[in-house]
Amino acid sequence: MSVIAPASATPPLPPALPQPPPRKPGSPLAGFLIDFGLAALALLALSMLGGLFWGLYRAVVVARQGGVSLDEGLVQQVGQPGALAQILMALFATGGAALLLYFLRRRADGAERSASLQAARRPSTWGWTLLVAAGVVIGSNLIAWLAKQAGVEPVPTNLALMEQAQARFPWFLALFAVVLAPAYEELLFRRVLFGRLWQAGRPWLGMLLSSLAFALVHEVPGTSANGPWEIAQLWLVYGGMGAAFAWLYQRTGTLWAPIVAHGLNNAIALGALMFLGMH
């Protein structure tokens, strides 16, 4: 006698198909390293391109003035770029790298821009900005004084360039140091590099790594006569400055705050160089 299954019985299920493993979110640290590597490559490429443009320009000038002498090397006749040319080349290279990374990797959307503008309207934003700017100036000078007591007196790599530009192009130097350089440096180091790890919930790691990158770009070993202790002191100053500006960006929620604090710091340093001969 056959047994018939009731109509309400559940039919057997087919064997389950193997499911792909869940996709792991991209590592924010890997993203940071990619951003930093792209920034370094862009900076190098744009620096070489700027040097090439300047060399071609000088070669044309030399040729028009009296032609190229075969008895003297072309490099000697073209010469070295002056203060204005070096500043323009730095603006082209570093500013170009910052804009390239911003638009390719970390472009702000409408919501972020709106939040930044709202933060810029809060009086507390500018109170924190003044406080951080004052702290950076005091802290930098305190580190320099303590290092001097230990016999460590570094000479910043860009000091000679600043002195030459001050003598010949003071107003352009002020525009570059107080407005242009703070804008593109904050865009690159705080908005792009620090911002990636901040957005991923790793703000302290972002402060550390972006500040190290900021210090390294400002004082590259082997490009000056500074020894290891002098370089360490400059890295401490620049790294502390970068960390303070990153904290200010996180605290206020607007990039305008670290841009202004950075500009104030540079304005004070430039004023000390111009009127007091200090560096």
N, C-alpha and C positions, 0 to 999 in steps of 0.2 A: 504494500500500500504506500503510495507516494505521499509525501508531506509537502503542502504548498505554503510558501511563506506568506504571511499576511501582507495586505497591500500597504500597511503603515510602516513596514520594516524599512530601515534606511539602507540603500544600496551600498555595497562596499566602495570606499574611496580609492581613487587611483593613487599609486605611490607618489609621494611628494617629490617634486623636482628639486634638484639642488639649487639653493639660492646663492647669488654672488655675495661675497663678504661686504659688509658695510664700508662705504667709502670714508676714509679718514680725512678730516679737514686739513687743509694745507697748513704746514707749520709756519707760524708767524716769524720765527727766527730765520727760517729759510727765506721767507719773503724779505726780511730785513737785509740779509746777506746779498740777495739778488739785487735789491735796490742800491745797496752800497757799492756793489761791483759795477752795476750799470753807471752809477754816478761817477765812479773813478775812471771808467773807460770813456765816458762822455767828456769829463774834465780833461783827460789826456788828449783826446782827439781834438777838442775845441782849442786847447792850448797850442797844439801843433798847427792847426789851421790858422789861428790868429798869428802865430809866428811866421807862417808862410806868407800870409797877406802883407805883414809888415815888411818882410824881406823883399818881396816883389815891389812894394811901394818904394822902399829905399833904393833898390837897384835902378828903378826908373828915374828917381831923383838924381842919383849919381851919374847916370848916363846922360841926362839932360845938362848937368852942370859942366861936364867936361869929358865925358866918356870914361870907359873902364880901362885902367892901365893894366897891361899884361905883366908888368914888372912887380905889381903888388897884388896880393891875394884879394879875391872878391869880398871875403868876410871882413878883412881889415878896412876896405873901402866903404862897405855898407855900414859897419860899426855896430854898436849895441843899442837896443831900444832905450829911449830916455824915460823919464818918470811918467810923462803923460801917456806914452805908448804902452808902458807896462801896466798902468792902471786900466787903460781901455782893454788891453788883452785879458787882464784878470776879470774885468766886468763881462766880457764876451764869453770867456771860458766857464767861470763859475756860475754866472747868471744864466747862461745858456743851459748848463747841466741841470740847474735847479728847475728851470721851466720845463725842460725835457722830461725829467723824472716826474714832475707834478702832473703834466698832462697825460703821460703814458701810463703811470702807475697809481697815482693817488689823487686824481682830480676830485674836487669837492662837488657835492650835489647841491641842489637848491635848499634842502633842509639844513645842511651844515652851514651854508652861507648865511641863511636867515638867523640861525642860532648864534653865529659869530657876531652879526650886526647887533642883535639884542644884547649880547654880553658887552659889546663895546659901548652901549648906551648906559650901562650901570656905573655909577660913580665909584663903587667899590673896586671895579676893574682897574681904574687908574690909581686908586690908592695902593693896591697891591703892586702895580707897575712901578710906582715911585719907590716903594719899600724895597722891592727886589733890585732895582737899579742902584739904590744907595748901598744895599748889602753887597752887591757885586763889586762896586768901587772900593768899599771899605775892606772887604775880604781880599781882593787882589792886592791892594797896597799892604795889607798886613802880611800876606804871604811873601811879598817882595821884601819887606823890611826884615822879617825873620830869616829869610834866605841870605840877605846881605850880612846879617850878624854872623852867619856861618861861613861867610866868604864866597857865597854863590851869587854872582851878578850876571845873569844872562843878557844878551842883546837880542831883542826880537828880530826875526828874519827880515821883516818888512820895515825896520826902522830907517835904514838908509833911503829906501824908496819914499817913505813919508817925508823925510827931511828935504829931499830933492823936490818933491811935489809942493811942499809948503813954501819953498823959496820962489818957485816959478808959477805955480797954479793953485794958490791957496783956496780960492772959491770953489774950484772944481774938486779939490781934495776934500773940502768940507762936504760938498754934495755927495761925493762917493762914500766917504767914511760914515756919515751920519744918516744918510737916506738909502742909498742904493745897496751898499754892502749888507747892512742889517736886513733889508727886505729879502734879498735872494738867499742869504745864509739861513735865515729863519725858515724860509720856505723849504729849503732842502733838508736842513738838519732837524728842525722841530716838526714841521708839517708832514714831510715825507717819511723820514727815518724814525723819529720818535713816535709820530702819529700811528704808524703801522702797529707797533707793539702796544701802544696805549689802547688802540681800538680792539686789540686781541686780548685785553685784560692783563697785560704785562707791563704796566707803566714804569716800574722800577728798573726792570731790565732794559726798557727803552731809554730811560734816562742814562743808564750806565753806558750802553753801547753807542748811542748817538753822541754822548759827551766825549767818549774816546775818539770817535770819528772826527768830531769838531776839533779836538786838540791836535790830532795827527795832521789834519789838513793845514792847521795854522803853524805848526812847527814840525817840519819833516826832517828826521835825522839825516845828517850828511849835507844839508843845504846851507849850513852856517858854521861859524867857528865855535859854536856852543858845545861844551862837553856833556857827558851823561847827566851830571847833577844839574847843569843849567837847563838842559832839555826837560828833565823831570820837573823842575820848578815851573817852567812855562806850561807844560802839560797839566800840572795841577791847577794853574790859574785858568787856562782855557777850558779844562774839563769842568772845573767848578762853575765857571760862567755858563757853560752849556747846560749843566744840570739845573742851575737856577732858572734859566730861561725855559727849559722843558717843564719844570714844576709850575712856573707862572702860566704857561700855556694850558696846562691841565687844570690849574686852579681857577682861571678866568674863563676858559672855554673859547677864547678868541686869539687868533695868531697876531692880531694887532698889538696885543699887550707885550709879548716878547720882542716884537719888532721895535716898538717905542723904547722899551728898556734897553735893548741892544744899542739903539741910536743914541740914547742918553749916555750910556757908558762910553761909546766912541767919541761923543762930543766932549766929554770931560777929559778923556785921554788926549784928544787932539788939542784942546785948549791948553792943557798942561805942557804939551810939546811946543806949541806956538809961543806961549807967553812966559813959561817958566823954564823951558828947555829940558823938561823932565820926560822920561820914557819908562 
